[in-house]
Amino acid sequence: MRLAERRSWLPSTIRGRLQLLVVACIVPGWLAAVVVLLTHYQREHDALMRSAGTSATRLLQALESEIDKHATALRMLATSPHLDRGDLRAFHDQAALARPETDALTLVIFDTQENQLLNLLVPYGGPLPPRRPLDMFPPATGDGQAQVSDLFLGAVTGVRRVSLRVPVMRDGRQRYWLVMVLSVDTLADFMRRQGLPPGWIASVVDRKGITAARTVNAERYVGTPLVPQMLQRVLNEDSSSSFTTTREGVEVLAAHARSQRWLWSVTIGAPRAELTAELRESLALFTGLAAVLLLGGLGLATVLARSIARPIQALTGPARQIGAGRRVPIPRPDMHEARELADALVSAQGLLDEREQARDLAEAALRRSEADLRLAIEASRMGTWDLDMRSGVLHHSEQHDRCFGHAEPVAEWTVESFRSALHPEDRPRVLAEAEASMRLGEALNTEFRVVWSDGSEHWLALHSLMLRDEAGAPARMIGVVADITERKQNETLRLRGVELEAQNREIAAASRRKQEFLASVSHELRTPLNGVIGFANLLRQGKVPPESARHRQYLDRIAQGGQHLLQVVNDLLDLSRIEAGKLDFRPRPLDLPVLVDEALALLREPAEAKRIGLHAELQPLPGLCLDPLRLTQVLLNLLSNAVKFTPAGGRVVLRAQALDSERWRLEVQDTGVGIGEADQARLFGRYEQAESAQPERARGSGLGLDVTRQLVQLQGGRIGVRSVVGEGSVFWVELPRSTGQPPA
């Protein structure tokens, strides 16, 4: 039953199937012939397109030569020595003698203000004809070249004319316009001399698309514009070839070419009926031969079918009996195939059962494979496309359209439809990549976003392969496009996870630095405080005589501890004020050497205790107007660090020098332990301290350089460091000479 249903489209008789076989044998050849015929027609069509374009180009070249001939004659007259002297009467006589050789109706001279000075239509000195403005010419180029006017009506005769003009130049200046007026009959004679095939329609049109000459119906259409379709091409393109309809209603293959020099154009139209006559004849001959072959084949099939059907029909009854489960004698036909059929009937039932089962299994496997294939295609969300590089036609799959958000297939894809689908932010890049791919003939592989009609954004990946013809030129670009929105979303989530992880690490590092800072500040406060309390207790207990040196030493230690505690508290308060934006600066004129001496004096004792030499090298810096308190704070922070981290017997130098009239530079150089490159990068951060080569006893709170950096930056300056481990460091500060007006 399933087999019968599956093959129900086949004829039920041998005769019908043989006839179908004949048709199946003939039709492919028929179709192949049609394809060959159409291919031949297409080639002929393309050749005619090229031929029409070539004919238009040749006609244009002939027209340019014709215009050049008249322009050359006009240029020769423009060199007349009579015009050098301004002798228009003599030039009138010379031009009158030359006019018969130029086909000109008249020659006219205008001055540069377009006033008519001479016209061969009247004797010299006689009243001149009415003057037409020269606006039928293109704008003057100033390069001394000849120009052709548009078609116009004569001011006196009202007859259509064409003019050429050349500027008459003397001593680098234009003195006149020399104009040659020609009849449109001159152009008509030119067209007749071209020897175009009968029935072809050729025209000469001016730069506005007005017909100046025509091979057919010239008296009717000269002076009128071209048909709209052709007019647009003539005005906007240098050349073209296409099918169109003439004013006479004749469908033609039309081609045009435009002169870049003269801005006039020519058109040629070849009747389409002449072009397709050969195809119609071939189709008629082919149709007749195909019909004869088909009818003959069907007749032969009928005869053969009868001779085959008789022995097979003799086996029909026994086959039915076997199908019903009864054994019957099987006749032995004289045809070999029928005898084999008779032999096969004996085991038909068993084989039929086996094949039925095998077919069921195969169909089930096929259905599973088809389902898997459909699932794979749908899961990949991948569409295919094929772009013809010559015609620009794009063949595409339905999945391709779905990738761009179209639920229904798109009939035709254009550059504008592709452009409008692109996300505005990706559009310039993708269009530039596509343009470069087309220009260079290279494959296009890119990823971009598109906006569906519902406003949703989707990521697409486009991959292509460029196929070239035998000459190596790009012929086709084939490729696939896939929706990668989910992958992009996963990448975004992954990148966001990386960012969050980095932020978490930064938060953890900041927390660690904060804890270290708190521990360091606690140590900074506890150590001197313990010393102050200890020495105070000793003095309070009266165990040290007041007049003794030890008593004074304990008092000095208590004072030093108090100063240290005060410095830490001041740093914390300054940092708090800076973060709150409440730190005040009070600039006033200052004497830098005095300020430096005071700072060095404060550090002289701890420096001498370590046998460290303190020196200052100051260039004259007049006009400094800064906050002395904040500058002293910067100096003390840098100098105290230099003394702290310089080993015994070292040297610390403070330098000041001018950079320019607006800025100056301060440097503190030591011969201390130095700072590694990794530490230099983070040295001026909050709670940061250099780790390399620092003894534990020299560690501080990490506030000093942070406060110093912010004090410098708040005054419009910069701070930095140069250092080599084991050799020492140079901390530098650049500041403006003045940070504001001093208080009144």
DALIN-V848320 format. One record per helix or strand of 2 or more residues. SS is the DSSP state (a for helix, b for strand). FROM is the first residue (numbers start at 1). LEN is the number of residues. Records with the same first field share a line. If there is no record, write none. Layout:
# DALIN-V848320
SS=FROM-LEN  FROM-LEN
This chain:
# DALIN-V848320
a=2-5  14-65  81-5  88-12  134-3  184-9  218-4  228-9  272-43  316-8  336-11  348-33  398-6  415-7  424-17  485-56  549-32  592-18  628-17  677-6  696-3  704-11
b=106-6  116-4  147-2  152-2  160-11  173-11  201-5  210-5  239-7  251-8  265-7  382-7  394-3  446-6  457-12  474-10  588-2  613-6  625-2  651-8  663-8  718-7  728-9
